[in-house]
Amino acid sequence: MNFKHFMLFFIVLLFIVVILLSFVDIQVDAGMDKVYHFITFFALSFLVIIYFNMITKNNIKFFGYLNFVYILSIGLIAAISEKIQEFNVRRSCDVMDWLADIGGASFALICIYTYKLYTNKQKK
C-alpha cells in the first residue's frame, strides 16, 4: 500500500468516525463543542486538501473552482452531520456547530495555501 492509498484510507476512516460521532451522545462543556467541531473539520479538511494536492501534483489553485466545490461539499457533510444529531434525544442541530465546521475547513484551506505561497516565494 503506497502513501496515497494509506492517506485515502485514513480520510475515509476519519469521515466515517465523524458521521458515527453524530449518533453518539456526547456531553461537553458549553462552548467547547464548537472547538471540537472546528478541530475535527480542520483535521479532516487538512488531510483531504493535502491528498488532492498530491494526486493533482500541486496544481490546485487557491481561488479555483475545486476549492469552492470542496467548501460546499464540507458544508453539506457538516449539515448532514448536524441533522443526524436531531435523532438523538440529548443532542440538537445547531447552526453554530455547522459554522464551526465550515470555519475549520476554511482555516485548513487558508493554512495550506499560505504555506504554499510562503514556500513558493522562498524558491524564487
N, CA, C and O atoms as a MOPAC input file, in Angstrom:
PM7 MOZYME 1SCF
protein

 N      0.85600 1    -1.17600 1     0.00000 1
 C      0.00000 1     0.00000 1     0.00000 1
 C      0.90000 1     1.23600 1     0.00000 1
 O      1.71400 1     1.41500 1     0.90600 1
 N      0.75300 1     2.08300 1    -1.01400 1
 C      1.57800 1     3.28300 1    -1.04800 1
 C      0.95200 1     4.39300 1    -0.19100 1
 O     -0.14100 1     4.23200 1     0.35200 1
 N      1.65000 1     5.49500 1    -0.08400 1
 C      1.23700 1     6.57500 1     0.80500 1
 C     -0.10300 1     7.17800 1     0.39900 1
 O     -0.91600 1     7.50800 1     1.26200 1
 N     -0.34600 1     7.32600 1    -0.90800 1
 C     -1.61100 1     7.90200 1    -1.37600 1
 C     -2.79200 1     7.02600 1    -0.97200 1
 O     -3.83200 1     7.53400 1    -0.55300 1
 N     -2.62800 1     5.69600 1    -1.09800 1
 C     -3.70800 1     4.79500 1    -0.70500 1
 C     -3.93200 1     4.82600 1     0.79800 1
 O     -5.07000 1     4.80300 1     1.26700 1
 N     -2.83900 1     4.87700 1     1.55000 1
 C     -2.95000 1     4.96400 1     3.00300 1
 C     -3.67200 1     6.24100 1     3.41900 1
 O     -4.52900 1     6.21800 1     4.30300 1
 N     -3.32400 1     7.34700 1     2.78200 1
 C     -3.94500 1     8.62100 1     3.11600 1
 C     -5.42800 1     8.61100 1     2.77000 1
 O     -6.24400 1     9.11200 1     3.54200 1
 N     -5.78300 1     8.05300 1     1.63300 1
 C     -7.18800 1     7.95600 1     1.25500 1
 C     -7.94600 1     7.08200 1     2.24900 1
 O     -9.05700 1     7.42600 1     2.65400 1
 N     -7.36100 1     5.96600 1     2.64200 1
 C     -7.97500 1     5.09500 1     3.64500 1
 C     -8.20200 1     5.84800 1     4.95200 1
 O     -9.27000 1     5.74100 1     5.55500 1
 N     -7.19700 1     6.61200 1     5.39200 1
 C     -7.29800 1     7.36200 1     6.63900 1
 C     -8.37600 1     8.43800 1     6.54900 1
 O     -9.10600 1     8.65900 1     7.51600 1
 N     -8.48600 1     9.10700 1     5.40500 1
 C     -9.52000 1    10.13600 1     5.21200 1
 C    -10.90100 1     9.51300 1     5.29100 1
 O    -11.78400 1    10.03900 1     5.96900 1
 N    -11.09400 1     8.39900 1     4.60500 1
 C    -12.39500 1     7.71800 1     4.63500 1
 C    -12.72000 1     7.26300 1     6.05600 1
 O    -13.85600 1     7.39900 1     6.51100 1
 N    -11.73700 1     6.73000 1     6.74500 1
 C    -11.92800 1     6.30000 1     8.12900 1
 C    -12.31500 1     7.47900 1     9.02200 1
 O    -13.23300 1     7.36300 1     9.83300 1
 N    -11.62700 1     8.60500 1     8.87900 1
 C    -11.94800 1     9.78900 1     9.67200 1
 C    -13.33900 1    10.31200 1     9.34900 1
 O    -14.07200 1    10.73000 1    10.24500 1
 N    -13.70500 1    10.28900 1     8.07000 1
 C    -15.04400 1    10.71500 1     7.66400 1
 C    -16.10600 1     9.83200 1     8.31000 1
 O    -17.11400 1    10.33900 1     8.80300 1
 N    -15.89300 1     8.52700 1     8.31400 1
 C    -16.84200 1     7.59700 1     8.94500 1
 C    -16.94900 1     7.87000 1    10.43900 1
 O    -18.04200 1     7.84400 1    11.00400 1
 N    -15.81400 1     8.13100 1    11.07600 1
 C    -15.82700 1     8.44700 1    12.51500 1
 C    -16.62600 1     9.72200 1    12.77200 1
 O    -17.40600 1     9.77900 1    13.72300 1
 N    -16.44200 1    10.74200 1    11.93600 1
 C    -17.18800 1    11.99700 1    12.10000 1
 C    -18.68800 1    11.74200 1    12.00100 1
 O    -19.45800 1    12.24400 1    12.81900 1
 N    -19.10200 1    10.97200 1    11.01300 1
 C    -20.53000 1    10.67300 1    10.85700 1
 C    -21.03700 1     9.83900 1    12.02900 1
 O    -22.11700 1    10.11300 1    12.55200 1
 N    -20.28700 1     8.83400 1    12.44900 1
 C    -20.71200 1     7.99600 1    13.57800 1
 C    -20.79900 1     8.79200 1    14.87500 1
 O    -21.67200 1     8.53400 1    15.70400 1
 N    -19.90800 1     9.75000 1    15.05400 1
 C    -19.96100 1    10.58000 1    16.25700 1
 C    -21.23300 1    11.42100 1    16.31300 1
 O    -21.64000 1    11.86900 1    17.38500 1
 N    -21.85500 1    11.63100 1    15.16200 1
 C    -23.12100 1    12.37400 1    15.13700 1
 C    -24.22800 1    11.61400 1    15.85700 1
 O    -25.18000 1    12.21900 1    16.35000 1
 N    -24.10500 1    10.28700 1    15.92000 1
 C    -25.12300 1     9.46100 1    16.56300 1
 C    -24.88100 1     9.26800 1    18.05800 1
 O    -25.79500 1     8.89200 1    18.79200 1
 N    -23.66200 1     9.52200 1    18.50500 1
 C    -23.27400 1     9.23000 1    19.88400 1
 C    -23.68500 1    10.37800 1    20.80100 1
 O    -23.61700 1    11.54800 1    20.42600 1
 N    -24.10900 1    10.02200 1    22.00200 1
 C    -24.47200 1    11.02100 1    22.99700 1
 C    -23.20500 1    11.49700 1    23.69900 1
 O    -22.65400 1    10.79700 1    24.54900 1
 N    -22.75100 1    12.68800 1    23.33700 1
 C    -21.52700 1    13.24600 1    23.90700 1
 C    -21.89800 1    14.49000 1    24.70000 1
 O    -22.55000 1    15.39600 1    24.18100 1
 N    -21.48400 1    14.52900 1    25.94500 1
 C    -21.74100 1    15.69700 1    26.79000 1
 C    -20.42900 1    16.43600 1    27.02600 1
 O    -19.48700 1    15.87500 1    27.58600 1
 N    -20.36900 1    17.69000 1    26.60000 1
 C    -19.18500 1    18.52300 1    26.81100 1
 C    -19.62600 1    19.85900 1    27.38700 1
 O    -20.80700 1    20.20200 1    27.35300 1
 N    -18.67100 1    20.60500 1    27.91500 1
 C    -18.97800 1    21.92400 1    28.45700 1
 C    -19.52200 1    22.82900 1    27.36500 1
 O    -19.19000 1    22.68200 1    26.18900 1
 N    -20.36100 1    23.76400 1    27.77400 1
 C    -20.95700 1    24.70700 1    26.82800 1
 C    -19.85600 1    25.48400 1    26.11100 1
 O    -18.93800 1    25.99900 1    26.74900 1
 N    -19.94700 1    25.56600 1    24.82600 1
 C    -18.96900 1    26.29500 1    24.02600 1
 C    -17.79600 1    25.44700 1    23.57100 1
 O    -17.22300 1    25.70900 1    22.51400 1
 N    -17.42700 1    24.43500 1    24.34800 1
 C    -16.29400 1    23.58700 1    23.96500 1
 C    -16.62200 1    22.71000 1    22.76400 1
 O    -15.72200 1    22.30200 1    22.03000 1
 N    -17.88800 1    22.41900 1    22.56000 1
 C    -18.24500 1    21.59100 1    21.40900 1
 C    -17.90100 1    22.29500 1    20.10600 1
 O    -17.60200 1    21.64100 1    19.10700 1
 N    -17.94100 1    23.62400 1    20.10700 1
 C    -17.57400 1    24.37200 1    18.89600 1
 C    -16.08500 1    24.17200 1    18.58500 1
 O    -15.69000 1    24.05200 1    17.42600 1
 N    -15.27600 1    24.14100 1    19.64000 1
 C    -13.83700 1    23.90400 1    19.46600 1
 C    -13.61500 1    22.51400 1    18.88900 1
 O    -12.79400 1    22.34000 1    17.98800 1
 N    -14.33700 1    21.52400 1    19.39800 1
 C    -14.20800 1    20.15300 1    18.88700 1
 C    -14.65300 1    20.06200 1    17.43000 1
 O    -14.02300 1    19.37400 1    16.62600 1
 N    -15.72900 1    20.75000 1    17.09700 1
 C    -16.19200 1    20.77600 1    15.70600 1
 C    -15.11700 1    21.39300 1    14.81100 1
 O    -14.79000 1    20.84900 1    13.75700 1
 N    -14.58000 1    22.51800 1    15.23400 1
 C    -13.56100 1    23.22300 1    14.45700 1
 C    -12.34600 1    22.32800 1    14.23300 1
 O    -11.87300 1    22.18800 1    13.10500 1
 N    -11.84300 1    21.72400 1    15.30400 1
 C    -10.64800 1    20.87900 1    15.21300 1
 C    -10.89000 1    19.65300 1    14.33800 1
 O    -10.04400 1    19.28900 1    13.52200 1
 N    -12.04300 1    19.02100 1    14.51100 1
 C    -12.36100 1    17.82200 1    13.72900 1
 C    -12.40500 1    18.12900 1    12.23400 1
 O    -11.80300 1    17.41500 1    11.43200 1
 N    -13.11000 1    19.18000 1    11.86900 1
 C    -13.22800 1    19.50400 1    10.44900 1
 C    -11.94300 1    20.12500 1     9.90100 1
 O    -11.67200 1    20.02800 1     8.70400 1
 N    -11.15400 1    20.75900 1    10.76500 1
 C     -9.83900 1    21.22500 1    10.33600 1
 C     -8.98000 1    20.02300 1     9.95600 1
 O     -8.36300 1    20.00700 1     8.89100 1
 N     -8.94100 1    19.01700 1    10.82900 1
 C     -8.11400 1    17.82700 1    10.57400 1
 C     -8.58200 1    17.08900 1     9.32900 1
 O     -7.77000 1    16.72700 1     8.47800 1
 N     -9.88300 1    16.86400 1     9.21800 1
 C    -10.42900 1    16.17200 1     8.04700 1
 C    -10.10900 1    16.95500 1     6.77500 1
 O     -9.66200 1    16.38300 1     5.78100 1
 N    -10.33500 1    18.24100 1     6.81300 1
 C    -10.11100 1    19.08500 1     5.64100 1
 C     -8.63900 1    19.17000 1     5.26800 1
 O     -8.28500 1    19.12800 1     4.09000 1
 N     -7.79000 1    19.28800 1     6.27000 1
 C     -6.35300 1    19.35700 1     6.04000 1
 C     -5.88800 1    18.12600 1     5.27000 1
 O     -5.14700 1    18.23900 1     4.29400 1
 N     -6.32500 1    16.95400 1     5.71400 1
 C     -5.93200 1    15.71800 1     5.05000 1
 C     -6.49100 1    15.62700 1     3.63000 1
 O     -5.79800 1    15.19500 1     2.70900 1
 N     -7.73800 1    16.03300 1     3.46400 1
 C     -8.36200 1    15.97300 1     2.13000 1
 C     -7.65700 1    16.91200 1     1.15900 1
 O     -7.39000 1    16.53800 1     0.01700 1
 N     -7.35500 1    18.12000 1     1.60300 1
 C     -6.68800 1    19.08700 1     0.72200 1
 C     -5.29500 1    18.59500 1     0.34600 1
 O     -4.89900 1    18.67000 1    -0.81700 1
 N     -4.55300 1    18.09100 1     1.32900 1
 C     -3.21200 1    17.55600 1     1.04200 1
 C     -3.31500 1    16.39300 1     0.05400 1
 O     -2.51900 1    16.29600 1    -0.87900 1
 N     -4.28700 1    15.52200 1     0.26000 1
 C     -4.46100 1    14.37200 1    -0.62900 1
 C     -4.72400 1    14.83800 1    -2.06400 1
 O     -4.08600 1    14.35600 1    -2.99900 1
 N     -5.65500 1    15.76500 1    -2.23700 1
 C     -5.96600 1    16.22800 1    -3.59100 1
 C     -4.81000 1    17.00100 1    -4.21500 1
 O     -4.63300 1    16.97500 1    -5.43300 1
 N     -4.03300 1    17.68000 1    -3.39900 1
 C     -2.83200 1    18.33200 1    -3.93200 1
 C     -1.81900 1    17.29200 1    -4.38400 1
 O     -1.11600 1    17.49900 1    -5.37300 1
 N     -1.73900 1    16.16700 1    -3.66400 1
 C     -0.80700 1    15.09900 1    -4.04900 1
 C     -1.22300 1    14.46500 1    -5.37400 1
 O     -0.38500 1    14.26000 1    -6.25200 1
 N     -2.50100 1    14.15700 1    -5.52400 1
 C     -2.91300 1    13.45000 1    -6.73900 1
 C     -2.98700 1    14.36100 1    -7.96100 1
 O     -2.95500 1    13.88300 1    -9.09500 1
 N     -3.08500 1    15.68000 1    -7.73200 1
 C     -3.08400 1    16.60300 1    -8.87700 1
 C     -1.71500 1    17.24300 1    -9.07900 1
 O     -1.56200 1    18.15400 1    -9.89200 1
 N     -0.73300 1    16.76700 1    -8.34200 1
 C      0.64600 1    17.26400 1    -8.43900 1
 C      0.72900 1    18.76200 1    -8.16600 1
 O      1.41300 1    19.49800 1    -8.87700 1
 N      0.02000 1    19.20200 1    -7.12000 1
 C      0.04900 1    20.59500 1    -6.63300 1
 C     -0.50200 1    21.60300 1    -7.63700 1
 O     -0.07400 1    22.75700 1    -7.63700 1
 N     -1.42700 1    21.20400 1    -8.47900 1
 C     -1.96600 1    22.11100 1    -9.49200 1
 C     -3.28800 1    22.75500 1    -9.09400 1
 O     -3.92600 1    23.40500 1    -9.92200 1
 N     -3.70600 1    22.59100 1    -7.86200 1
 C     -4.95500 1    23.19900 1    -7.42600 1
 C     -4.67200 1    24.63500 1    -6.99300 1
 O     -3.80300 1    24.88200 1    -6.15600 1
 N     -5.40300 1    25.56300 1    -7.56500 1
 C     -5.23200 1    26.98500 1    -7.25300 1
 C     -6.15300 1    27.37400 1    -6.09600 1
 O     -7.22800 1    26.79900 1    -5.92500 1
 N     -5.71600 1    28.35700 1    -5.30600 1
 C     -6.47600 1    28.77300 1    -4.12300 1
 C     -7.88100 1    29.24800 1    -4.48700 1
 O     -8.84600 1    28.89000 1    -3.81100 1
 N     -8.00600 1    30.04300 1    -5.53800 1
 C     -9.31300 1    30.55100 1    -5.93200 1
 C     -9.94000 1    29.72000 1    -7.04600 1
 O    -10.83400 1    30.19700 1    -7.74400 1
 N     -9.48800 1    28.50300 1    -7.21700 1
 C    -10.02300 1    27.63000 1    -8.24600 1
 C    -11.39100 1    27.06800 1    -7.87900 1
 O    -11.79700 1    27.10200 1    -6.71800 1
 N    -12.08100 1    26.56100 1    -8.86400 1
 C    -13.42200 1    26.03300 1    -8.63700 1
 C    -13.40700 1    24.79200 1    -7.74200 1
 O    -14.38800 1    24.52700 1    -7.04600 1
 N    -12.30200 1    24.02000 1    -7.75000 1
 C    -12.24300 1    22.82800 1    -6.90800 1
 C    -12.34000 1    23.16400 1    -5.42700 1
 O    -12.97100 1    22.43200 1    -4.66500 1
 N    -11.72600 1    24.25600 1    -5.01900 1
 C    -11.81300 1    24.65500 1    -3.61700 1
 C    -13.20800 1    25.14300 1    -3.26600 1
 O    -13.68600 1    24.92000 1    -2.15300 1
 N    -13.85900 1    25.80400 1    -4.20500 1
 C    -15.24200 1    26.23000 1    -3.98500 1
 C    -16.14100 1    25.00400 1    -3.81500 1
 O    -16.96100 1    24.94800 1    -2.89900 1
 N    -15.97900 1    24.02700 1    -4.70500 1
 C    -16.74300 1    22.78400 1    -4.61100 1
 C    -16.40700 1    22.06300 1    -3.31200 1
 O    -17.28000 1    21.48300 1    -2.66800 1
 N    -15.13500 1    22.10600 1    -2.93600 1
 C    -14.68600 1    21.45600 1    -1.70600 1
 C    -15.38000 1    22.05800 1    -0.48000 1
 O    -15.90100 1    21.32500 1     0.36000 1
 N    -15.38800 1    23.38300 1    -0.37700 1
 C    -16.01900 1    24.03700 1     0.78200 1
 C    -17.52000 1    23.75200 1     0.78500 1
 O    -18.09800 1    23.53200 1     1.85000 1
 N    -18.15700 1    23.75100 1    -0.37600 1
 C    -19.58200 1    23.40100 1    -0.43500 1
 C    -19.81500 1    21.96100 1     0.00700 1
 O    -20.78400 1    21.67300 1     0.70900 1
 N    -18.92800 1    21.06000 1    -0.40300 1
 C    -19.05200 1    19.65100 1    -0.01200 1
 C    -18.89300 1    19.47700 1     1.49300 1
 O    -19.66700 1    18.76000 1     2.12800 1
 N    -17.88600 1    20.13800 1     2.06100 1
 C    -17.68300 1    20.06700 1     3.51000 1
 C    -18.89000 1    20.66200 1     4.22600 1
 O    -19.32100 1    20.14500 1     5.25600 1
 N    -19.43100 1    21.74300 1     3.68500 1
 C    -20.63400 1    22.34200 1     4.28200 1
 C    -21.80100 1    21.38300 1     4.26800 1
 O    -22.56600 1    21.31400 1     5.23000 1
 N    -21.94400 1    20.64100 1     3.17900 1
 C    -23.01600 1    19.65500 1     3.08700 1
 C    -22.80000 1    18.50700 1     4.06700 1
 O    -23.73800 1    18.06500 1     4.73100 1
 N    -21.56100 1    18.02600 1     4.15400 1
 C    -21.24700 1    16.95500 1     5.10900 1
 C    -21.51600 1    17.42800 1     6.53500 1
 O    -22.07400 1    16.68900 1     7.34500 1
 N    -21.11700 1    18.66300 1     6.83600 1
 C    -21.33700 1    19.21800 1     8.17100 1
 C    -22.83500 1    19.36400 1     8.45500 1
 O    -23.28800 1    19.09500 1     9.56700 1
 N    -23.59500 1    19.78900 1     7.45000 1
 C    -25.04200 1    19.93000 1     7.63100 1
 C    -25.69500 1    18.57300 1     7.87200 1
 O    -26.58100 1    18.45200 1     8.71800 1
 N    -25.26400 1    17.55700 1     7.13800 1
 C    -25.80500 1    16.20300 1     7.34800 1
 C    -25.44700 1    15.71600 1     8.74200 1
 O    -26.27800 1    15.12800 1     9.43400 1
 N    -24.21100 1    15.96200 1     9.15200 1
 C    -23.76500 1    15.56500 1    10.49000 1
 C    -24.62000 1    16.23800 1    11.56400 1
 O    -25.00300 1    15.60200 1    12.54600 1
 N    -24.91100 1    17.50400 1    11.37800 1
 C    -25.75200 1    18.22400 1    12.34800 1
 C    -27.19700 1    17.71800 1    12.31500 1
 O    -27.83100 1    17.57200 1    13.36000 1
 N    -27.70200 1    17.45700 1    11.13500 1
 C    -29.09100 1    16.98800 1    11.00600 1
 C    -29.26900 1    15.62400 1    11.66200 1
 O    -30.31000 1    15.35300 1    12.26100 1
 N    -28.26000 1    14.76700 1    11.55200 1
 C    -28.31700 1    13.44000 1    12.17800 1
 C    -28.47300 1    13.58100 1    13.68800 1
 O    -29.11500 1    12.74800 1    14.32800 1
 N    -27.89200 1    14.62800 1    14.25400 1
 C    -27.94700 1    14.81900 1    15.69900 1
 C    -29.36400 1    15.05400 1    16.21300 1
 O    -29.63400 1    14.84500 1    17.39600 1
 N    -30.25600 1    15.47800 1    15.35300 1
 C    -31.64900 1    15.68100 1    15.77500 1
 C    -32.32900 1    14.37000 1    16.17300 1
 O    -33.32100 1    14.38200 1    16.90200 1
 N    -31.80700 1    13.25800 1    15.70400 1
 C    -32.40100 1    11.96700 1    16.03600 1
 C    -31.96500 1    11.45900 1    17.41000 1
 O    -32.49200 1    10.46500 1    17.90900 1
 N    -31.00200 1    12.14700 1    18.01400 1
 C    -30.55100 1    11.80400 1    19.35000 1
 C    -31.26000 1    12.74000 1    20.33400 1
 O    -31.23000 1    13.95900 1    20.16800 1
 N    -31.89500 1    12.16700 1    21.35100 1
 C    -32.69600 1    12.94900 1    22.28600 1
 C    -31.85900 1    14.00500 1    23.01000 1
 O    -32.34900 1    15.10300 1    23.27200 1
 N    -30.61100 1    13.68900 1    23.33200 1
 C    -29.77400 1    14.59400 1    24.11800 1
 C    -28.91200 1    15.54000 1    23.28200 1
 O    -28.14000 1    16.32300 1    23.83500 1
 N    -29.03500 1    15.47400 1    21.98600 1
 C    -28.25800 1    16.35100 1    21.11500 1
 C    -29.20400 1    17.14200 1    20.23700 1
 O    -30.37500 1    16.79100 1    20.08800 1
 N    -28.69000 1    18.20300 1    19.66500 1
 C    -29.54200 1    19.02900 1    18.81600 1
 C    -28.74800 1    19.54300 1    17.61800 1
 O    -27.51800 1    19.58200 1    17.62300 1
 N    -29.49000 1    19.92900 1    16.61200 1
 C    -28.89400 1    20.51600 1    15.40700 1
 C    -28.63600 1    21.98900 1    15.71200 1
 O    -29.55800 1    22.71200 1    16.09100 1
 N    -27.39800 1    22.43700 1    15.55200 1
 C    -27.03200 1    23.80000 1    15.92000 1
 C    -26.29200 1    24.46400 1    14.75700 1
 O    -25.30300 1    23.93200 1    14.25300 1
 N    -26.77600 1    25.61500 1    14.34600 1
 C    -26.15800 1    26.35600 1    13.24300 1
 C    -24.73800 1    26.77900 1    13.61100 1
 O    -23.86500 1    26.81900 1    12.74400 1
 N    -24.49700 1    27.09100 1    14.87300 1
 C    -23.15400 1    27.49500 1    15.29900 1
 C    -22.15500 1    26.34100 1    15.16100 1
 O    -20.98800 1    26.56800 1    14.84000 1
 N    -22.60500 1    25.10800 1    15.40200 1
 C    -21.74300 1    23.94100 1    15.17900 1
 C    -21.39300 1    23.83700 1    13.70200 1
 O    -20.24500 1    23.57500 1    13.34200 1
 N    -22.38400 1    24.04500 1    12.86000 1
 C    -22.18500 1    23.98000 1    11.41700 1
 C    -21.17900 1    25.05200 1    10.97500 1
 O    -20.30300 1    24.78900 1    10.15200 1
 N    -21.31800 1    26.25600 1    11.53000 1
 C    -20.37700 1    27.33000 1    11.20100 1
 C    -18.96500 1    27.01300 1    11.69800 1
 O    -17.98700 1    27.35800 1    11.03500 1
 N    -18.85100 1    26.35900 1    12.85900 1
 C    -17.54200 1    25.94200 1    13.36100 1
 C    -16.92700 1    24.90600 1    12.42400 1
 O    -15.72000 1    24.92300 1    12.18500 1
 N    -17.75200 1    24.00500 1    11.89200 1
 C    -17.27300 1    23.01100 1    10.92300 1
 C    -16.72600 1    23.69400 1     9.66800 1
 O    -15.62800 1    23.38100 1     9.20600 1
 N    -17.50200 1    24.62300 1     9.12900 1
 C    -17.09200 1    25.36100 1     7.93200 1
 C    -15.83400 1    26.18400 1     8.23400 1
 O    -14.93200 1    26.28200 1     7.40200 1
 N    -15.78700 1    26.76800 1     9.42800 1
 C    -14.61000 1    27.54700 1     9.83400 1
 C    -13.35700 1    26.69400 1     9.88300 1
 O    -12.29800 1    27.12000 1     9.42000 1
 N    -13.46200 1    25.49600 1    10.43800 1
 C    -12.31500 1    24.58900 1    10.49200 1
 C    -11.84100 1    24.20500 1     9.11200 1
 O    -10.63800 1    24.17300 1     8.85400 1
 N    -12.77600 1    23.91200 1     8.21700 1
 C    -12.42300 1    23.54500 1     6.84000 1
 C    -11.77800 1    24.72200 1     6.11600 1
 O    -10.78900 1    24.55100 1     5.40400 1
 N    -12.32900 1    25.89500 1     6.29400 1
 C    -11.78500 1    27.08800 1     5.64000 1
 C    -10.39500 1    27.42800 1     6.17900 1
 O     -9.50600 1    27.81900 1     5.42300 1
 N    -10.21800 1    27.27600 1     7.48800 1
 C     -8.91800 1    27.56800 1     8.09400 1
 C     -7.85300 1    26.59800 1     7.58200 1
 O     -6.70900 1    26.99500 1     7.36100 1
 N     -8.21800 1    25.33800 1     7.39300 1
 C     -7.27600 1    24.36000 1     6.82700 1
 C     -6.85700 1    24.78300 1     5.42300 1
 O     -5.67900 1    24.71400 1     5.07100 1
 N     -7.81100 1    25.21200 1     4.63900 1
 C     -7.53700 1    25.67000 1     3.27500 1
 C     -6.59600 1    26.87300 1     3.29200 1
 O     -5.64400 1    26.93300 1     2.51400 1
 N     -6.86200 1    27.81800 1     4.16900 1
 C     -6.02400 1    29.01900 1     4.28100 1
 C     -4.61600 1    28.65800 1     4.73700 1
 O     -3.63800 1    29.17900 1     4.20000 1
 N     -4.50500 1    27.76900 1     5.72600 1
 C     -3.17200 1    27.35800 1     6.23000 1
 C     -2.34100 1    26.71000 1     5.13500 1
 O     -1.16600 1    27.03700 1     4.96900 1
 N     -2.94100 1    25.80000 1     4.39200 1
 C     -2.19300 1    25.09200 1     3.34900 1
 C     -1.75400 1    26.03500 1     2.24100 1
 O     -0.61200 1    25.96400 1     1.78800 1
 N     -2.63400 1    26.90600 1     1.80200 1
 C     -2.26500 1    27.79400 1     0.71500 1
 C     -1.34300 1    28.92000 1     1.16300 1
 O     -0.57900 1    29.44200 1     0.35200 1
 N     -1.39600 1    29.30500 1     2.43200 1
 C     -0.41600 1    30.25100 1     2.95900 1
 C      0.96100 1    29.60500 1     2.96500 1
 O      1.95300 1    30.23600 1     2.60100 1
 N      1.01700 1    28.35600 1     3.37700 1
 C      2.28200 1    27.61200 1     3.35700 1
 C      2.81500 1    27.48500 1     1.92900 1
 O      4.00800 1    27.66200 1     1.68400 1
 N      1.91700 1    27.17600 1     0.99200 1
 C      2.34000 1    27.05400 1    -0.41200 1
 C      2.87400 1    28.37800 1    -0.94500 1
 O      3.87500 1    28.39900 1    -1.66200 1
 N      2.21900 1    29.47500 1    -0.60400 1
 C      2.69300 1    30.79100 1    -1.03500 1
 C      4.06900 1    31.09700 1    -0.44500 1
 O      4.96100 1    31.58400 1    -1.14000 1
 N      4.22300 1    30.80700 1     0.82900 1
 C      5.49500 1    31.06600 1     1.50400 1
 C      6.62300 1    30.24200 1     0.90700 1
 O      7.70900 1    30.76400 1     0.65200 1
 N      6.37300 1    28.96100 1     0.68300 1
 C      7.42700 1    28.10700 1     0.12900 1
 C      7.73700 1    28.45600 1    -1.32500 1
 O      8.88100 1    28.33300 1    -1.76100 1
 N      6.73400 1    28.88600 1    -2.06900 1
 C      6.98300 1    29.29700 1    -3.46200 1
 C      7.82600 1    30.56100 1    -3.51800 1
 O      8.67000 1    30.70000 1    -4.40400 1
 N      7.61000 1    31.49500 1    -2.57500 1
 C      8.42100 1    32.72200 1    -2.53800 1
 C      9.85200 1    32.40600 1    -2.12100 1
 O     10.79200 1    33.05700 1    -2.57800 1
 N     10.02200 1    31.39900 1    -1.24900 1
 C     11.36000 1    31.02600 1    -0.80600 1
 C     12.16900 1    30.40800 1    -1.94800 1
 O     13.39400 1    30.53200 1    -1.97600 1
 N     11.49900 1    29.74800 1    -2.88100 1
 C     12.19000 1    29.10900 1    -4.00600 1
 C     12.68900 1    30.13100 1    -5.01900 1
 O     13.63900 1    29.86500 1    -5.75500 1
 N     12.05900 1    31.28800 1    -5.05900 1
 C     12.41700 1    32.30600 1    -6.06900 1
 C     13.60200 1    33.10400 1    -5.65300 1
 O     14.03300 1    33.99700 1    -6.38200 1

